[in-house]
């Protein structure tokens, strides 16, 4: 497929795009808000020297936080505009950055929408988090002399094979990018195999290691733990997807048959807000539950499952828990970032499907900072091992903390590349 065919395909798909947007709104009404923004109808940005940062959803927004912090410090006379594609990503921008950055939804990859967006924002640079490749956005930025920097790139074998189905379009798109910052040599090689110019690809490591865990957050986590119960074991299941909660709850039931875990608390945080209600209903079938949104203070000691139905608190939950299971890994979603838990010295457990974090998950295993499981029985055993053995829990958690600390440096490398481009 070349770009002309892609353009006609997009035009034919417009009714499907609108129907899908309406359908997603049935599950999350926030999708029905601010629809014009998705077609470039935004308020003109009056500030000069706009740096446009595109982060698709929650994970990318959280990953962008260290970069946003550095850009704000090094370029005080530039204004930062962050775009997302999802309402949860939008909420995460507000939670993390408050009023320090501007925000709107990114335009769909239609030329008219992109031109409208660029006319109203006039960015001096575009920074794209991870591997979001948009043919028309990249071409039109290049056409206007706006450098495009794709950072924190992860390109799994699965993603590479997907892009290879449209080899000519992928290559033409990659050639519009001014610079790539790849997480690992394997990611860099896959980019170049797809057609990226070798001179544009630099291996910088992952900026997800650049976590800033402040003293205030640690103190808040200690206070939260007191409200949960200092003496009861606490297991966090973070960013779970459909099909995982059942397994997690079965593991909980198995663990609670052991007297030492009879009073344990499971903190269950679904990845997508539109599933909060359904997951709470599922938990209520066999367990006594509480909702985080309704229980900000002390919880009843009889509570067995606390459903994390709020936004922006996951890092706090990691700090307050004893062990963390990383969701999206028992089902073929590709897993989620485990480094927030590791940075806080928490042992991590994850399933077989971590292809979105292949290098990081392998490093975690190599460093003894976590455990990979394949089944319900292995999940129960791994959580039991960590909750029942404080020395084991502390040593594995400390290995994770050291792993994060020793792999910092990607942020500095990224800022050097940005400095070259922004000049």
C-alpha positions in Angstrom: 0.0 0.0 0.0 1.4 3.4 -0.9 0.2 6.7 0.6 -2.3 7.5 -2.2 -4.1 4.2 -1.6 -3.9 4.9 2.2 -5.6 8.3 1.6 -8.5 6.7 -0.3 -8.7 4.0 2.3 -9.0 6.6 5.1 -11.8 8.4 3.2 -13.8 5.2 2.7 -13.3 4.4 6.4 -14.6 7.7 7.8 -18.1 6.3 8.4 -16.5 3.4 10.3 -14.4 5.8 12.3 -17.5 7.7 13.4 -19.5 4.6 14.2 -16.6 3.2 16.3 -16.3 6.6 18.1 -20.1 6.4 18.9 -19.8 2.8 20.0 -17.0 3.5 22.3 -19.0 6.3 23.8 -21.7 3.8 24.9 -19.1 2.3 27.2 -17.4 5.6 28.1 -19.4 8.7 27.4 -16.3 10.8 27.5 -15.6 9.7 23.9 -18.6 11.8 22.9 -17.0 14.9 24.3 -14.8 17.3 22.3 -15.2 15.4 19.0 -14.4 18.5 16.8 -10.8 18.4 18.3 -10.3 15.0 16.6 -10.7 16.9 13.2 -8.4 19.8 14.1 -11.1 22.2 15.3 -9.2 23.5 18.4 -8.7 27.0 19.8 -5.7 28.6 18.1 -2.6 28.4 20.4 -1.5 32.0 20.9 1.8 31.2 22.6 4.9 31.0 20.4 7.4 28.2 20.1 5.0 25.3 20.7 6.5 21.8 21.2 3.9 19.2 20.3 4.1 16.0 22.3 1.8 13.1 21.2 1.1 10.4 23.8 -1.7 8.0 22.8 -3.1 7.0 26.2 -2.3 6.5 29.8 0.9 4.5 29.5 2.5 6.9 27.0 1.4 9.9 29.0 3.0 8.5 32.2 6.2 7.6 30.2 6.3 11.2 28.9 6.4 12.7 32.4 10.2 12.8 32.8 10.6 14.3 29.3 8.0 16.9 30.0 9.7 17.8 33.2 13.1 18.3 31.4 11.6 20.2 28.5 9.9 22.6 30.9 13.1 23.2 32.7 15.4 23.5 29.6 13.0 25.4 27.3 11.1 27.8 29.6 10.3 30.1 26.6 8.5 27.3 24.8 5.0 26.1 25.5 4.2 22.4 25.6 1.1 20.9 24.0 0.3 17.3 24.8 -2.2 15.4 22.6 -3.8 12.0 23.4 -6.3 9.7 21.6 -8.3 8.5 24.6 -10.3 10.1 27.4 -8.2 8.2 30.0 -5.1 9.6 28.5 -6.6 13.1 28.7 -7.5 12.5 32.3 -3.9 11.4 33.0 -2.5 14.6 31.4 -4.7 16.7 33.8 -3.7 14.5 36.8 0.0 14.6 36.1 0.6 18.1 34.7 -2.4 20.1 36.0 -2.1 23.5 34.1 1.6 23.2 33.2 0.9 22.1 29.7 -1.9 22.6 27.1 -3.9 19.6 26.0 -6.3 18.5 23.3 -7.1 15.4 21.4 -4.8 14.6 18.4 -6.3 15.0 15.0 -7.2 11.9 13.1 -4.8 11.2 10.2 -6.8 13.0 7.6 -4.9 15.7 5.8 -7.5 18.4 6.2 -7.7 17.7 10.0 -3.9 17.8 10.3 -3.5 21.0 8.3 -6.2 22.6 10.5 -4.4 21.5 13.6 -1.0 22.6 12.4 -2.3 26.0 11.3 -3.7 26.6 14.8 -0.7 25.3 16.8 2.3 26.1 14.6 4.6 23.7 16.4 8.4 24.1 16.1 8.8 20.4 16.8 6.8 17.2 17.1 7.7 14.5 19.6 5.8 11.2 19.3 6.0 8.8 22.3 6.8 5.2 21.5 5.8 3.7 18.1 2.8 5.7 16.8 3.4 6.0 13.1 0.9 8.3 11.3 1.7 8.6 7.6 -0.1 11.9 6.9 1.0 13.6 10.2 4.6 12.8 9.5 4.4 13.8 5.8 2.7 17.1 6.5 5.1 18.0 9.4 8.0 17.3 7.1 6.4 19.3 4.4 6.3 22.3 6.7 9.8 21.8 8.0 8.7 20.7 11.4 11.2 18.1 12.8 9.6 14.8 14.0 11.2 13.0 16.9 9.9 9.5 17.7 11.2 8.7 21.2 11.2 5.7 23.5 10.6 3.5 20.5 9.8 -0.2 21.1 9.3 -2.3 18.1 8.5 -5.9 18.9 8.6 -8.8 16.4 4.8 -8.8 16.4 4.7 -5.0 15.6 7.3 -5.3 12.9 5.4 -8.1 11.1 2.2 -6.0 11.3 3.9 -3.0 9.6 5.6 -5.3 7.0 2.1 -6.0 5.6 2.2 -2.4 4.3 6.0 -2.3 3.6 6.1 0.6 1.2 3.8 2.8 3.3 5.8 2.0 6.4 9.1 2.8 4.8 7.8 6.1 3.3 6.4 7.1 6.7 9.6 6.2 8.6 11.7 8.3 6.1 9.8 11.4 7.2 11.1 11.1 10.7 14.0 13.4 11.7 15.3 11.1 14.5 14.3 8.0 16.4 15.4 7.2 19.9 15.1 3.4 20.3 14.9 1.6 23.6 17.3 -1.2 22.6 19.5 -2.4 19.8 16.8 -4.9 18.9 14.2 -2.2 18.5 16.7 -0.1 16.4 17.4 -3.1 14.1 13.7 -3.7 13.5 13.1 0.0 12.7 15.9 -0.1 10.1 14.6 -3.4 8.7 11.3 -1.6 8.1 13.0 1.2 6.2 14.2 3.8 8.7 17.3 5.6 7.6 20.2 4.2 9.8 21.6 7.7 10.4 18.3 8.7 12.1 18.2 5.8 14.6 19.9 6.1 18.0 19.8 3.7 20.8 19.1 5.7 24.0 17.5 3.1 26.4 14.1 3.6 27.8 13.0 6.8 29.5 10.6 4.7 31.6 13.6 4.1 33.8 13.7 7.8 34.6 11.2 7.6 37.4 11.0 10.4 39.9 9.6 8.9 43.1 9.3 11.9 45.5 9.4 11.7 49.3 5.8 13.0 49.4 4.6 10.1 47.3 6.4 7.6 49.6 4.9 9.2 52.6 1.4 9.2 51.1 1.8 5.5 50.3 2.8 4.8 53.9 -0.3 6.6 55.1 -2.5 4.7 52.7 -1.1 1.4 53.8 -2.1 2.2 57.4 -5.7 2.7 56.2 -5.6 -0.7 54.5 -4.1 -2.4 57.5 -0.4 -2.5 58.3 -0.4 -6.2 59.4 -2.5 -7.7 56.6 -0.8 -9.0 53.4 -1.7 -6.7 50.4 -1.5 -7.9 46.8 -2.0 -5.4 44.0 -3.2 -6.6 40.6 -2.5 -3.6 38.4 -3.9 -2.7 34.9 -5.9 -5.9 34.4 -7.7 -6.7 31.3 -10.9 -8.7 30.5 -10.2 -12.4 31.0 -7.6 -11.7 33.8 -9.7 -10.7 36.7 -11.3 -14.2 36.9 -7.8 -15.8 37.2 -6.7 -13.3 39.8 -9.9 -13.9 41.9 -9.4 -17.6 41.7 -5.8 -17.2 42.9 -7.1 -15.0 45.7 -9.6 -17.7 46.8 -6.9 -20.3 46.7 -4.6 -18.1 48.8 -7.2 -17.3 51.4 -7.6 -21.0 52.2 -4.2 -20.8 53.9 -4.6 -19.5 57.5 -1.7 -17.0 57.1 -3.5 -15.3 54.2 -7.0 -15.4 55.6 -7.1 -11.7 56.1 -5.2 -10.7 52.9 -6.4 -7.8 50.8 -6.4 -7.7 47.0 -6.3 -4.3 45.4 -7.6 -4.8 41.9 -7.2 -2.0 39.4 -8.7 -2.6 35.9 -6.8 -0.9 33.0 -9.9 0.8 31.4 -12.3 2.9 33.4 -15.3 1.7 31.4 -14.8 -1.7 33.0 -14.8 -0.5 36.6 -18.5 -1.3 37.2 -18.3 -4.7 35.5 -15.2 -5.7 37.5 -16.7 -4.6 40.8 -19.8 -6.7 40.0 -17.6 -9.7 39.2 -15.7 -9.3 42.5 -18.9 -8.9 44.5 -20.1 -12.4 43.5 -17.7 -14.2 45.9 -16.0 -11.5 48.0 -16.6 -8.6 50.2 -15.5 -5.5 48.3 -15.0 -1.8 48.6 -14.6 0.8 45.9 -11.6 3.2 46.2 -13.8 6.1 45.0 -16.1 5.5 47.9 -13.5 4.6 50.5 -10.7 7.1 50.5 -10.0 6.5 54.2 -9.8 3.4 56.4 -11.4 0.3 55.0 -13.4 -2.3 56.9 -11.0 -5.1 58.0 -13.5 -7.6 56.5 -13.0 -6.1 53.0 -11.3 -8.7 50.8 -11.1 -6.8 47.5 -10.6 -3.1 47.0 -11.5 -2.1 43.4 -9.3 0.8 42.3 -11.9 2.7 40.3 -10.0 6.0 40.3 -7.5 7.6 38.0 -3.9 8.6 38.7 -3.4 6.6 41.8 -1.6 3.5 40.5 1.9 4.6 41.6 0.5 5.3 45.1 -1.0 1.8 45.2 2.3 0.3 44.2 3.9 2.1 47.1 1.4 0.7 49.6 1.3 -2.9 48.4 3.6 -5.8 49.2 3.7 -7.5 45.8 2.4 -6.4 42.4 0.9 -8.5 39.5 1.3 -6.7 36.2 -1.9 -7.0 34.1 -2.2 -7.4 30.3 0.2 -10.3 30.6 -2.1 -13.3 31.2 -4.0 -12.4 28.0 -2.2 -11.6 24.7 -2.3 -7.9 25.2 1.5 -7.5 25.6 1.8 -6.5 29.2 2.3 -3.1 30.9 5.1 -1.2 32.4 6.5 -2.9 35.5 9.1 -0.3 36.3 7.0 1.8 38.6 6.6 -1.1 41.0 10.3 -2.0 40.7 11.4 1.6 41.4 9.5 1.4 44.6 11.2 -1.8 45.6 8.3 -4.1 45.0 8.6 -7.6 43.6 6.6 -8.1 40.4 4.8 -11.1 39.0 3.7 -11.2 35.3 2.3 -13.6 32.8 3.6 -15.0 29.6 2.5 -12.2 27.3 5.0 -9.4 27.8 5.9 -8.7 24.2 5.3 -5.0 24.5 8.0 -4.9 27.2 10.2 -7.8 26.0 13.6 -6.4 26.9 12.5 -4.9 30.2 10.7 -8.0 31.3 13.7 -10.2 30.3 16.0 -7.8 32.2 13.7 -8.1 35.3 14.0 -11.9 35.2 17.8 -11.8 34.6 18.2 -9.5 37.5 16.0 -11.5 39.8 13.6 -8.6 40.2 10.4 -10.6 39.4 8.8 -13.8 38.4 7.0 -14.9 35.2 4.1 -17.3 35.5 2.2 -19.4 33.0 -0.9 -20.6 34.9 -3.3 -20.0 37.8 -1.3 -22.4 40.1 1.9 -20.6 39.3 0.3 -17.2 40.0 -0.9 -18.4 43.4 2.5 -19.9 44.2 4.4 -16.8 43.2 2.2 -14.4 45.2 2.3 -16.8 48.2 6.0 -17.0 48.1 6.4 -13.2 48.2 3.7 -12.5 50.8 4.9 -15.3 53.1 8.6 -14.7 53.0 9.7 -11.2 53.9 13.4 -11.8 53.2 12.6 -13.0 49.7 10.2 -10.1 49.1 12.8 -7.6 50.2 15.7 -9.0 48.2 13.7 -9.3 45.0 12.3 -5.8 45.5 15.7 -4.4 46.1 17.0 -6.0 42.9 14.2 -4.2 41.0 15.1 -0.9 42.6 18.8 -1.3 41.7 17.8 -2.3 38.2 15.9 0.9 37.7 18.6 3.1 39.2 21.4 1.5 37.2 19.6 1.9 33.8 19.0 5.7 34.0 20.5 7.9 31.4 18.0 7.7 28.5 16.5 11.1 29.4 19.9 12.8 29.0 20.4 11.1 25.7 17.0 12.1 24.5 17.5 15.8 25.5 20.7 15.9 23.5 18.9 14.7 20.4 16.1 17.2 21.0 18.6 20.0 21.3 20.1 19.2 18.0 16.7 19.2 16.3 15.2 22.2 17.9 18.1 24.4 16.8 
